[in-house]
Amino acid sequence: MAQIRHAADEELVTWVETLASKLAIRAERYDREGTFVSEQITYLQSVGYAGLTVPKIYGGRGCDLYQLLLAQERLAHGDPSAALVMGWHLGITLSLALTGAWPEPIYAEFCRSAVQGKALVNACGTEPDSGSPSRGGRPSTLAVRAPGGGYHLTGKKTWATGSPAITHILVTAYVEDVDCVGEFLVRKGAAGVQLEHSWDSMAMRGSGSHTVVLDHVFVPEEHLLDLVAPGQKTARSSDGSGWLLHIPATYLGIANAARDYTIDFAKKYAPNSLGQPIATVPHVREKIGQLEVQRGIAESVLFATARRYDDAPTLEAKRALREELALAKYAVTNAAVSMVDLAMRIVGGQSILRSHPLERYYRDVRAGLHNPPMDDVTLRQLADRALGKEVATKKER
């Protein structure tokens, strides 16, 4: 990869490529069955992948955003669903390292457990009524103070990626008596936590993005990790949420897997009507050129943005990159969708067969369009920046 900077990056990518090749053996089966990639996640935990962004002082690898993206892009070659599950865990773990948003005892215990392959975290904020929390809706999930201290949580959280394996569930809930939104840490196995197997999707079928049901789940006082006004960002977001770039990195990995397959196919496939590989046909070569343009733009934007984020010296400087981060997600994810489309045009009709890898890549890559931030939100932000706040204010009136 052109984006590898030094020996440490090379070592990381080589290791992850080995992991990805092992995941690839079972990936198609999980997709066909629509079942959670349990063996894949257990394997990744056993080899220490869950500790990738855990700080070194807790026994982790201490990777920055740039290296996280390198790893996720390669892992997605083997199993996109498994990569997405690990991406949420690793991204949140990175944000916790940067922001110090959790109390030290809770954070230290979580980090050590992650390194040992015993902990996975994800934030569950999407709900049937309010949709994605990235759009600012107040959660319908309620937190009611318990008589002896702590809270009882009741509600539903949808699109909970990796839900069968998550041990640390971050739940947003409305605390009515103070008119605030709290972020609570719910542990796996807590009484009242149930998993509703609702995930029946055309894409990322093995991601286990089921619905988490909370029925008067008790959470102790110390597991209320943050409390903010509705619509306000939590302390965990004070770094600008650069870790969300794990999303486009994963979808770029899917697109690059499609690209690699297609290049190899074009070199080898020689139909009788042509008598030579289709790589010699001008319109095929043109499409390959277009594919390479999309790939080059996506990789350049993604890793240049990650480098700027890692180099930003303060949390304030990182937050100032929010629009650039959103732009990168938009550009890379849409380029990934275009890459897979071009790959299918090159390979032809057989690419839509269920037995063909491009059919799965096509379904999986489209899921990136529905991960935050959504395209319309990004475009509105960029338009407001270009037009100026005064014009945006008049428009809203």
KEKE-3310 file (N, C-alpha, C; in steps of 0.2 Angstrom, whole numbers, plus 5000, padded with zeros to 4 digits):
npx = (5004:5002:5001:5008:5019:5031:5042:5034:5021:5021:5024:5012:5002:5006:5003:4989:4985:4987:4978:4966:4966:4963:4950:4943:4940:4929:4920:4910:4901:4895:4889:4879:4871:4867:4871:4878:4895:4903:4914:4924:4926:4929:4941:4949:4950:4957:4970:4974:4969:4959:4965:4971:4970:4971:4980:4998:5002:4993:4994:4991:4992:4993:4989:4988:4975:4978:4985:4975:4966:4973:4974:4960:4956:4963:4958:4945:4946:4945:4934:4920:4910:4915:4925:4919:4912:4923:4929:4920:4922:4936:4937:4930:4937:4949:4945:4942:4955:4960:4952:4950:4937:4931:4930:4945:4947:4937:4940:4953:4951:4943:4951:4962:4954:4950:4963:4965:4956:4943:4934:4923:4917:4903:4894:4877:4865:4855:4838:4821:4811:4818:4828:4845:4857:4866:4859:4853:4842:4831:4834:4822:4823:4822:4829:4827:4828:4833:4827:4836:4848:4857:4851:4836:4835:4825:4820:4823:4836:4842:4851:4862:4877:4887:4881:4879:4891:4896:4902:4903:4891:4887:4874:4863:4851:4836:4836:4823:4820:4830:4831:4840:4852:4859:4874:4876:4884:4881:4883:4886:4875:4868:4853:4838:4842:4840:4842:4835:4833:4834:4840:4840:4846:4851:4865:4881:4878:4882:4885:4878:4869:4858:4843:4844:4836:4830:4824:4819:4833:4845:4857:4872:4876:4889:4891:4885:4891:4892:4883:4872:4865:4850:4855:4867:4885:4894:4907:4915:4915:4923:4935:4932:4928:4936:4938:4928:4931:4935:4924:4923:4935:4934:4924:4931:4940:4932:4929:4942:4945:4936:4941:4954:4951:4944:4954:4963:4954:4952:4964:4965:4953:4948:4937:4930:4925:4934:4947:4958:4964:4952:4957:4964:4955:4949:4938:4936:4949:4948:4938:4944:4954:4946:4942:4954:4956:4946:4950:4962:4959:4951:4959:4969:4963:4957:4968:4976:4968:4967:4981:4982:4973:4979:4991:4986:4988:4980:4964:4955:4960:4958:4944:4941:4942:4931:4922:4931:4933:4920:4919:4929:4923:4912:4917:4926:4917:4907:4916:4920:4908:4906:4918:4915:4904:4910:4918:4909:4904:4915:4917:4905:4889:4890:4894:4883:4878:4874:4885:4896:4910:4909:4895:4892:4901:4896:4883:4887:4895:4887:4881:4888:4884:4874:4879:4885:4894:4878:4876:4868:4869:4882:4884:4875:4882:4894:4889:4884:4896:4902:4894:4892:4888:4878:4870:4865:4858:4847:4841:4836:4826)
npy = (4994:5011:5020:5016:5021:5018:5006:5001:5002:4994:4981:4980:4980:4968:4959:4960:4957:4943:4939:4943:4934:4922:4925:4926:4913:4908:4918:4919:4909:4914:4925:4920:4912:4922:4924:4929:4933:4925:4916:4922:4934:4929:4923:4935:4942:4933:4934:4946:4957:4965:4974:4984:4998:5001:5010:5008:5008:5000:4988:4987:4990:5003:5010:5024:5035:5034:5022:5013:5014:5009:4996:4992:4993:4983:4972:4971:4966:4952:4949:4958:4961:4956:4965:4977:4976:4975:4988:4997:4995:4997:5010:5017:5014:5020:5034:5035:5034:5046:5056:5054:5051:5042:5037:5034:5021:5013:5014:5008:4995:4991:4992:4983:4971:4971:4969:4956:4949:4949:4959:4969:4984:4995:5009:5011:5019:5022:5022:5015:5025:5038:5037:5038:5044:5053:5063:5071:5069:5067:5054:5040:5031:5029:5035:5032:5037:5026:5021:5018:5024:5026:5020:5016:5009:5009:5004:5003:4999:5000:4993:4988:4985:4971:4966:4952:4950:4960:4967:4978:4990:5005:5016:5028:5038:5047:5058:5062:5070:5079:5084:5080:5071:5056:5046:5029:5016:4999:4983:4967:4954:4960:4961:4961:4965:4961:4952:4956:4947:4954:4958:4957:4959:4965:4968:4967:4955:4947:4955:4956:4966:4968:4971:4979:4976:4985:4982:4990:4990:4990:5002:5006:5021:5026:5021:5030:5039:5051:5067:5077:5092:5090:5086:5091:5088:5074:5071:5061:5064:5074:5075:5077:5066:5058:5045:5039:5037:5024:5019:5023:5017:5003:5001:5005:4995:4984:4988:4988:4975:4970:4977:4971:4957:4959:4965:4954:4945:4951:4950:4936:4931:4925:4925:4914:4921:4932:4928:4932:4939:4949:4961:4967:4974:4990:4997:4990:4992:5006:5007:5001:5010:5021:5015:5014:5028:5032:5024:5029:5043:5041:5034:5043:5054:5049:5044:5056:5064:5057:5058:5072:5073:5065:5073:5085:5095:5097:5093:5103:5107:5095:5094:5105:5099:5093:5095:5092:5078:5073:5076:5067:5055:5055:5056:5045:5034:5035:5034:5021:5014:5017:5011:4997:4996:4998:4988:4977:4980:4978:4964:4958:4950:4938:4943:4946:4934:4924:4915:4922:4932:4946:4950:4949:4959:4970:4971:4973:4985:4995:4998:5007:5019:5022:5024:5035:5050:5055:5057:5068:5076:5079:5086:5097:5104:5107:5116:5126:5131:5135:5145:5154:5158:5168:5167:5154:5155:5164:5156:5146:5153)
npz = (5000:4996:5006:5017:5029:5037:5045:5056:5052:5041:5048:5055:5045:5038:5048:5050:5038:5038:5047:5041:5030:5036:5042:5030:5026:5032:5030:5019:5022:5034:5029:5020:5029:5037:5051:5066:5067:5076:5078:5071:5078:5091:5088:5083:5095:5103:5097:5101:5094:5098:5107:5100:5100:5113:5126:5128:5141:5147:5142:5129:5110:5107:5095:5084:5075:5062:5060:5065:5054:5044:5048:5049:5035:5029:5036:5033:5020:5022:5030:5030:5039:5052:5053:5054:5066:5075:5072:5078:5091:5093:5088:5098:5109:5106:5106:5120:5125:5121:5126:5139:5145:5153:5171:5179:5186:5180:5167:5166:5170:5160:5149:5152:5152:5138:5132:5136:5129:5133:5133:5124:5117:5112:5107:5109:5102:5093:5089:5087:5086:5086:5078:5071:5083:5078:5072:5082:5089:5104:5115:5117:5126:5143:5159:5175:5192:5205:5220:5231:5225:5210:5194:5184:5168:5154:5138:5120:5109:5093:5078:5084:5082:5083:5094:5100:5106:5113:5128:5135:5135:5129:5133:5129:5137:5142:5155:5165:5176:5177:5165:5155:5145:5148:5147:5149:5157:5153:5158:5150:5153:5163:5173:5165:5153:5136:5121:5105:5091:5078:5066:5050:5036:5020:5019:5027:5034:5044:5055:5067:5071:5080:5090:5106:5120:5134:5150:5163:5168:5180:5184:5192:5201:5198:5186:5177:5165:5159:5158:5149:5141:5131:5114:5115:5114:5121:5133:5128:5115:5113:5106:5093:5087:5078:5077:5070:5057:5055:5049:5035:5032:5033:5023:5012:5012:5008:4995:4989:4990:4981:4970:4968:4966:4953:4945:4944:4938:4926:4920:4918:4912:4897:4885:4872:4861:4860:4862:4869:4885:4894:4898:4888:4881:4875:4882:4894:4900:4901:4911:4921:4923:4928:4940:4947:4948:4957:4968:4971:4975:4986:4995:4997:5002:5014:5022:5022:5029:5042:5046:5048:5058:5068:5070:5075:5089:5101:5109:5106:5093:5086:5086:5078:5066:5062:5051:5040:5043:5041:5028:5023:5026:5018:5005:5004:5006:4996:4985:4987:4985:4971:4966:4968:4960:4947:4946:4945:4932:4924:4926:4922:4919:4927:4939:4947:4952:4966:4970:4967:4972:4971:4971:4985:4990:4984:4990:5004:5003:5001:5014:5020:5017:5026:5038:5051:5049:5040:5022:5018:5029:5030:5018:5020:5030:5024:5014:5022:5027:5016:5012:5022:5039:5041:5030:5031:5043:5039:5029:5037:5044)
capx = (5000:5006:5000:5012:5024:5037:5042:5029:5015:5022:5023:5005:4998:5007:5000:4982:4983:4987:4972:4961:4966:4960:4943:4940:4938:4922:4916:4904:4896:4891:4884:4874:4867:4865:4872:4884:4902:4905:4921:4928:4927:4933:4948:4952:4951:4962:4976:4975:4967:4955:4969:4975:4970:4972:4986:5003:5003:4988:4996:4989:4997:4993:4989:4984:4970:4981:4986:4968:4963:4977:4972:4953:4955:4965:4954:4939:4947:4944:4927:4918:4906:4919:4929:4914:4911:4929:4930:4917:4926:4943:4937:4928:4943:4954:4942:4943:4962:4961:4948:4949:4930:4929:4934:4951:4946:4932:4944:4959:4948:4940:4957:4965:4950:4951:4969:4965:4951:4937:4930:4921:4912:4900:4889:4870:4861:4850:4831:4815:4807:4822:4834:4852:4859:4870:4854:4852:4835:4832:4832:4816:4825:4821:4833:4823:4832:4831:4826:4843:4854:4858:4845:4833:4834:4820:4820:4826:4842:4842:4857:4868:4882:4891:4877:4880:4898:4898:4902:4902:4886:4885:4867:4860:4844:4834:4835:4818:4820:4835:4830:4847:4853:4865:4877:4877:4888:4878:4887:4883:4872:4864:4846:4833:4845:4838:4844:4830:4837:4830:4845:4839:4848:4855:4872:4884:4873:4885:4887:4874:4867:4852:4840:4845:4830:4832:4818:4821:4839:4848:4864:4874:4878:4896:4891:4883:4898:4891:4876:4873:4859:4848:4858:4874:4890:4897:4914:4918:4915:4927:4940:4930:4926:4940:4938:4922:4934:4935:4919:4925:4941:4931:4921:4936:4943:4928:4930:4949:4945:4933:4946:4959:4948:4943:4960:4965:4949:4953:4970:4964:4947:4948:4931:4931:4924:4939:4953:4963:4961:4948:4961:4966:4949:4949:4933:4938:4955:4945:4934:4950:4957:4941:4942:4960:4955:4942:4954:4968:4956:4949:4965:4973:4958:4956:4974:4978:4964:4969:4987:4980:4970:4984:4995:4983:4991:4975:4957:4951:4962:4955:4937:4941:4943:4925:4920:4935:4932:4914:4920:4932:4918:4907:4921:4928:4912:4904:4921:4920:4902:4908:4923:4912:4900:4914:4921:4904:4903:4920:4917:4899:4883:4891:4895:4877:4877:4876:4891:4901:4911:4907:4888:4893:4904:4891:4878:4891:4898:4881:4879:4892:4880:4869:4883:4886:4888:4875:4878:4864:4871:4889:4883:4873:4888:4899:4886:4884:4903:4904:4889:4893:4883:4872:4865:4862:4853:4842:4838:4832:4820)
capy = (5000:5017:5024:5013:5026:5016:4999:4999:5002:4988:4976:4980:4978:4961:4955:4960:4953:4936:4938:4943:4928:4917:4926:4925:4906:4907:4924:4918:4905:4919:4930:4916:4910:4928:4923:4933:4931:4924:4913:4927:4939:4926:4923:4941:4943:4928:4935:4953:4963:4970:4979:4988:5005:5002:5012:5004:5007:4995:4982:4987:4991:5010:5013:5030:5034:5032:5014:5010:5014:5004:4989:4990:4993:4976:4967:4971:4961:4945:4948:4965:4961:4956:4971:4983:4975:4977:4995:5001:4994:5000:5017:5020:5013:5026:5040:5035:5036:5053:5061:5053:5053:5038:5037:5029:5013:5009:5014:5004:4988:4989:4991:4976:4966:4971:4966:4949:4947:4948:4965:4973:4990:4998:5013:5010:5025:5022:5019:5015:5032:5044:5036:5039:5049:5058:5068:5075:5067:5065:5047:5038:5027:5033:5033:5034:5036:5021:5024:5018:5027:5023:5022:5010:5011:5006:5007:4999:5002:4996:4993:4988:4981:4966:4965:4946:4949:4966:4966:4985:4993:5012:5017:5035:5038:5053:5058:5067:5074:5085:5086:5079:5065:5053:5040:5024:5009:4993:4977:4961:4949:4963:4959:4965:4966:4956:4953:4954:4945:4958:4959:4953:4964:4963:4970:4966:4951:4944:4960:4955:4972:4967:4976:4978:4978:4986:4982:4992:4988:4994:5004:5010:5028:5027:5020:5036:5041:5058:5070:5083:5094:5087:5089:5093:5082:5071:5072:5056:5067:5081:5074:5078:5059:5056:5038:5037:5036:5017:5017:5023:5013:4997:5001:5005:4988:4980:4990:4986:4968:4969:4979:4966:4952:4961:4965:4947:4942:4954:4947:4929:4929:4926:4922:4912:4926:4937:4924:4935:4942:4955:4966:4970:4977:4997:5000:4987:4996:5013:5006:4999:5017:5024:5012:5017:5035:5032:5021:5034:5048:5038:5032:5050:5058:5045:5044:5063:5067:5054:5061:5079:5072:5063:5078:5090:5095:5097:5091:5108:5107:5090:5096:5109:5095:5089:5095:5088:5071:5071:5076:5061:5049:5055:5055:5038:5029:5035:5031:5014:5011:5017:5006:4990:4996:4998:4981:4973:4981:4975:4957:4957:4947:4933:4946:4946:4928:4923:4912:4926:4937:4953:4950:4951:4965:4975:4972:4975:4991:5000:4999:5013:5025:5023:5025:5042:5055:5053:5061:5074:5080:5082:5091:5103:5107:5110:5121:5131:5133:5139:5151:5158:5157:5172:5165:5148:5157:5166:5150:5142:5157)
capz = (5000:4996:5012:5023:5031:5040:5047:5061:5048:5037:5052:5057:5039:5037:5053:5049:5031:5040:5051:5036:5026:5040:5042:5023:5025:5035:5029:5015:5026:5039:5025:5018:5035:5041:5058:5069:5065:5083:5078:5069:5084:5096:5085:5084:5102:5105:5095:5103:5089:5102:5111:5095:5101:5120:5127:5130:5148:5149:5138:5122:5105:5107:5088:5083:5071:5055:5060:5065:5048:5040:5050:5047:5028:5027:5039:5029:5014:5024:5033:5032:5045:5058:5053:5056:5074:5078:5071:5083:5098:5092:5088:5104:5113:5104:5109:5127:5127:5119:5129:5146:5147:5159:5177:5178:5188:5175:5161:5167:5170:5153:5144:5153:5149:5131:5130:5137:5124:5137:5133:5118:5118:5107:5109:5107:5103:5088:5092:5082:5086:5085:5073:5073:5088:5075:5070:5087:5092:5111:5116:5120:5132:5150:5165:5181:5198:5209:5227:5235:5221:5203:5189:5180:5161:5150:5131:5114:5105:5087:5075:5089:5079:5087:5100:5103:5109:5117:5135:5138:5131:5131:5132:5130:5140:5144:5163:5165:5182:5176:5158:5152:5142:5151:5144:5155:5155:5155:5157:5148:5158:5168:5173:5161:5146:5132:5114:5100:5085:5073:5061:5044:5031:5013:5019:5033:5037:5050:5060:5073:5073:5083:5095:5113:5124:5141:5154:5170:5170:5185:5183:5198:5200:5195:5178:5173:5163:5157:5158:5145:5139:5124:5108:5117:5113:5127:5134:5124:5108:5114:5102:5086:5084:5072:5077:5066:5051:5055:5045:5028:5031:5032:5016:5007:5012:5004:4988:4987:4989:4974:4965:4968:4962:4946:4941:4943:4933:4919:4917:4916:4908:4890:4882:4866:4856:4860:4861:4873:4891:4893:4900:4882:4878:4877:4886:4900:4902:4903:4917:4926:4925:4932:4946:4950:4950:4963:4973:4973:4978:4992:5000:4998:5007:5020:5026:5023:5035:5048:5048:5051:5065:5073:5071:5079:5096:5106:5108:5102:5086:5083:5085:5073:5060:5061:5044:5036:5045:5038:5021:5021:5026:5012:4999:5004:5006:4990:4981:4988:4981:4964:4964:4967:4954:4941:4946:4942:4925:4921:4926:4918:4922:4932:4946:4951:4955:4973:4971:4965:4978:4969:4974:4992:4991:4982:4996:5010:5003:5002:5021:5022:5016:5031:5044:5052:5047:5034:5017:5018:5035:5028:5012:5023:5034:5019:5011:5027:5028:5010:5011:5028:5044:5040:5024:5034:5047:5035:5026:5042:5045)
cpx = (5004:5006:5004:5018:5031:5037:5037:5023:5015:5021:5015:5001:4999:5004:4992:4980:4983:4980:4966:4960:4962:4952:4940:4937:4931:4917:4909:4899:4892:4887:4878:4869:4864:4866:4878:4890:4906:4913:4926:4931:4931:4940:4952:4954:4957:4969:4978:4973:4962:4958:4973:4976:4970:4979:4991:5004:4998:4989:4994:4994:4998:4993:4985:4979:4973:4982:4980:4965:4967:4975:4965:4952:4957:4961:4948:4939:4944:4936:4924:4914:4910:4923:4925:4913:4917:4931:4926:4920:4932:4942:4935:4934:4948:4951:4943:4950:4963:4958:4948:4942:4928:4933:4939:4950:4942:4936:4949:4956:4946:4946:4961:4961:4950:4957:4969:4960:4945:4932:4929:4916:4909:4895:4882:4866:4855:4843:4826:4812:4812:4827:4841:4853:4863:4865:4851:4845:4836:4830:4825:4817:4825:4826:4829:4827:4829:4831:4832:4849:4854:4851:4843:4832:4829:4819:4822:4831:4843:4849:4863:4873:4887:4888:4878:4886:4900:4897:4901:4897:4885:4878:4866:4853:4843:4832:4830:4819:4825:4835:4837:4847:4860:4867:4879:4880:4884:4882:4883:4881:4868:4857:4842:4836:4843:4840:4838:4833:4833:4834:4844:4840:4851:4862:4874:4880:4876:4887:4883:4872:4859:4849:4842:4839:4832:4825:4820:4828:4843:4855:4866:4876:4884:4896:4887:4889:4897:4884:4876:4866:4857:4852:4865:4879:4893:4904:4918:4919:4920:4933:4938:4928:4929:4939:4933:4925:4935:4930:4921:4931:4939:4928:4926:4940:4939:4929:4937:4949:4941:4937:4951:4957:4947:4949:4963:4961:4951:4959:4970:4959:4948:4943:4933:4930:4930:4946:4959:4960:4957:4952:4964:4961:4949:4944:4934:4944:4952:4942:4939:4953:4953:4941:4948:4960:4951:4946:4959:4965:4954:4954:4969:4969:4958:4963:4977:4975:4966:4976:4986:4977:4975:4989:4993:4985:4986:4968:4954:4953:4959:4948:4936:4941:4936:4922:4924:4934:4925:4915:4924:4928:4914:4911:4923:4923:4909:4909:4921:4914:4903:4913:4920:4908:4904:4917:4916:4903:4909:4919:4911:4894:4884:4892:4889:4875:4879:4882:4897:4903:4909:4900:4888:4896:4900:4886:4881:4893:4893:4879:4883:4888:4875:4873:4884:4893:4885:4877:4875:4867:4878:4888:4880:4878:4893:4896:4886:4891:4904:4900:4890:4887:4877:4867:4862:4857:4847:4838:4834:4826:4815)
cpy = (5006:5021:5021:5018:5023:5008:4997:4998:4995:4981:4975:4977:4970:4957:4954:4956:4945:4934:4938:4937:4922:4918:4925:4918:4905:4913:4923:4914:4910:4923:4926:4914:4916:4928:4927:4929:4929:4921:4918:4932:4936:4925:4929:4943:4939:4930:4943:4958:4968:4975:4983:4995:5006:5005:5007:5003:5002:4988:4982:4989:4999:5013:5019:5029:5031:5024:5010:5009:5009:4997:4987:4989:4986:4971:4966:4967:4954:4944:4955:4966:4961:4962:4977:4982:4977:4985:4999:5001:4997:5007:5020:5019:5019:5033:5041:5037:5043:5058:5060:5053:5048:5039:5032:5022:5010:5008:5008:4996:4986:4988:4985:4971:4965:4967:4959:4946:4945:4954:4968:4978:4992:5003:5012:5016:5026:5019:5019:5021:5038:5043:5036:5045:5055:5064:5072:5074:5065:5058:5046:5034:5031:5030:5036:5032:5031:5024:5024:5021:5023:5024:5015:5013:5006:5009:5001:5003:4997:4997:4993:4983:4977:4964:4958:4945:4955:4965:4973:4989:5000:5014:5025:5034:5045:5053:5064:5072:5080:5087:5086:5072:5062:5047:5035:5018:5004:4987:4971:4957:4953:4961:4964:4967:4960:4957:4951:4953:4948:4959:4955:4958:4961:4964:4968:4961:4947:4948:4959:4962:4972:4973:4974:4981:4979:4987:4983:4989:4993:4996:5008:5017:5030:5025:5025:5040:5049:5060:5076:5085:5091:5090:5091:5087:5080:5072:5067:5059:5073:5080:5075:5071:5057:5048:5035:5035:5028:5015:5017:5018:5006:4996:5001:4999:4984:4982:4988:4978:4966:4971:4974:4960:4953:4962:4958:4944:4945:4951:4940:4927:4930:4922:4920:4917:4931:4934:4927:4938:4948:4962:4970:4974:4985:4999:4996:4991:5003:5012:5005:5006:5021:5022:5014:5024:5035:5029:5026:5040:5046:5037:5039:5054:5055:5046:5051:5066:5064:5057:5068:5078:5070:5069:5084:5090:5095:5095:5097:5108:5101:5091:5100:5106:5092:5089:5091:5080:5069:5071:5069:5055:5049:5053:5048:5033:5029:5033:5024:5010:5011:5012:4999:4990:4995:4991:4976:4974:4978:4967:4954:4953:4942:4937:4947:4940:4927:4919:4916:4931:4944:4955:4952:4957:4971:4976:4975:4983:4997:5002:5005:5019:5027:5023:5032:5044:5054:5059:5068:5079:5083:5087:5098:5107:5110:5116:5127:5135:5138:5146:5156:5157:5162:5170:5158:5150:5160:5161:5146:5146:5156)
cpz = (5000:5002:5018:5023:5033:5042:5052:5057:5044:5042:5054:5051:5038:5042:5052:5043:5033:5043:5046:5032:5030:5041:5035:5022:5027:5033:5025:5018:5031:5035:5023:5023:5038:5048:5060:5068:5072:5083:5076:5074:5089:5094:5085:5091:5105:5103:5097:5099:5093:5106:5106:5097:5109:5121:5129:5137:5151:5146:5131:5117:5105:5100:5088:5077:5064:5055:5061:5058:5043:5041:5048:5039:5026:5030:5035:5022:5016:5026:5034:5038:5052:5058:5056:5064:5077:5078:5076:5090:5098:5092:5094:5109:5112:5107:5116:5129:5126:5124:5137:5149:5152:5165:5176:5180:5183:5169:5161:5167:5163:5148:5146:5151:5142:5128:5131:5133:5128:5137:5126:5120:5112:5110:5106:5108:5098:5091:5086:5081:5083:5080:5075:5078:5084:5072:5076:5091:5100:5112:5119:5126:5138:5155:5171:5187:5202:5216:5231:5231:5215:5199:5186:5173:5158:5143:5126:5110:5099:5083:5079:5087:5084:5094:5104:5107:5113:5124:5139:5133:5133:5128:5133:5132:5142:5152:5164:5171:5182:5169:5154:5149:5145:5147:5150:5152:5158:5153:5154:5153:5163:5168:5169:5154:5142:5125:5109:5094:5079:5066:5055:5038:5025:5014:5026:5037:5043:5055:5066:5075:5075:5087:5102:5117:5132:5145:5161:5172:5175:5183:5189:5196:5197:5188:5174:5171:5161:5157:5154:5143:5132:5118:5109:5116:5120:5127:5129:5117:5108:5109:5094:5083:5078:5071:5072:5059:5050:5050:5037:5027:5029:5025:5011:5006:5007:4996:4985:4986:4982:4968:4963:4964:4955:4942:4939:4937:4926:4916:4914:4912:4901:4886:4875:4860:4855:4859:4865:4880:4890:4895:4894:4879:4880:4882:4893:4903:4905:4910:4923:4928:4929:4939:4950:4952:4957:4969:4976:4977:4985:4997:5002:5003:5014:5025:5027:5029:5042:5050:5051:5058:5070:5075:5075:5086:5102:5104:5104:5095:5083:5082:5079:5066:5058:5054:5039:5037:5041:5031:5019:5021:5020:5006:4998:5003:4999:4984:4981:4984:4974:4962:4963:4961:4947:4940:4943:4935:4921:4921:4922:4922:4927:4939:4950:4954:4962:4975:4969:4971:4977:4972:4981:4993:4989:4987:5002:5009:5003:5009:5023:5021:5021:5038:5045:5050:5040:5028:5017:5024:5033:5022:5015:5027:5029:5015:5015:5027:5022:5009:5017:5033:5043:5035:5027:5039:5044:5032:5031:5044:5040)
residu = (MET:ALA:GLN:ILE:ARG:HIS:ALA:ALA:ASP:GLU:GLU:LEU:VAL:THR:TRP:VAL:GLU:THR:LEU:ALA:SER:LYS:LEU:ALA:ILE:ARG:ALA:GLU:ARG:TYR:ASP:ARG:GLU:GLY:THR:PHE:VAL:SER:GLU:GLN:ILE:THR:TYR:LEU:GLN:SER:VAL:GLY:TYR:ALA:GLY:LEU:THR:VAL:PRO:LYS:ILE:TYR:GLY:GLY:ARG:GLY:CYS:ASP:LEU:TYR:GLN:LEU:LEU:LEU:ALA:GLN:GLU:ARG:LEU:ALA:HIS:GLY:ASP:PRO:SER:ALA:ALA:LEU:VAL:MET:GLY:TRP:HIS:LEU:GLY:ILE:THR:LEU:SER:LEU:ALA:LEU:THR:GLY:ALA:TRP:PRO:GLU:PRO:ILE:TYR:ALA:GLU:PHE:CYS:ARG:SER:ALA:VAL:GLN:GLY:LYS:ALA:LEU:VAL:ASN:ALA:CYS:GLY:THR:GLU:PRO:ASP:SER:GLY:SER:PRO:SER:ARG:GLY:GLY:ARG:PRO:SER:THR:LEU:ALA:VAL:ARG:ALA:PRO:GLY:GLY:GLY:TYR:HIS:LEU:THR:GLY:LYS:LYS:THR:TRP:ALA:THR:GLY:SER:PRO:ALA:ILE:THR:HIS:ILE:LEU:VAL:THR:ALA:TYR:VAL:GLU:ASP:VAL:ASP:CYS:VAL:GLY:GLU:PHE:LEU:VAL:ARG:LYS:GLY:ALA:ALA:GLY:VAL:GLN:LEU:GLU:HIS:SER:TRP:ASP:SER:MET:ALA:MET:ARG:GLY:SER:GLY:SER:HIS:THR:VAL:VAL:LEU:ASP:HIS:VAL:PHE:VAL:PRO:GLU:GLU:HIS:LEU:LEU:ASP:LEU:VAL:ALA:PRO:GLY:GLN:LYS:THR:ALA:ARG:SER:SER:ASP:GLY:SER:GLY:TRP:LEU:LEU:HIS:ILE:PRO:ALA:THR:TYR:LEU:GLY:ILE:ALA:ASN:ALA:ALA:ARG:ASP:TYR:THR:ILE:ASP:PHE:ALA:LYS:LYS:TYR:ALA:PRO:ASN:SER:LEU:GLY:GLN:PRO:ILE:ALA:THR:VAL:PRO:HIS:VAL:ARG:GLU:LYS:ILE:GLY:GLN:LEU:GLU:VAL:GLN:ARG:GLY:ILE:ALA:GLU:SER:VAL:LEU:PHE:ALA:THR:ALA:ARG:ARG:TYR:ASP:ASP:ALA:PRO:THR:LEU:GLU:ALA:LYS:ARG:ALA:LEU:ARG:GLU:GLU:LEU:ALA:LEU:ALA:LYS:TYR:ALA:VAL:THR:ASN:ALA:ALA:VAL:SER:MET:VAL:ASP:LEU:ALA:MET:ARG:ILE:VAL:GLY:GLY:GLN:SER:ILE:LEU:ARG:SER:HIS:PRO:LEU:GLU:ARG:TYR:TYR:ARG:ASP:VAL:ARG:ALA:GLY:LEU:HIS:ASN:PRO:PRO:MET:ASP:ASP:VAL:THR:LEU:ARG:GLN:LEU:ALA:ASP:ARG:ALA:LEU:GLY:LYS:GLU:VAL:ALA:THR:LYS:LYS:GLU:ARG)
# end
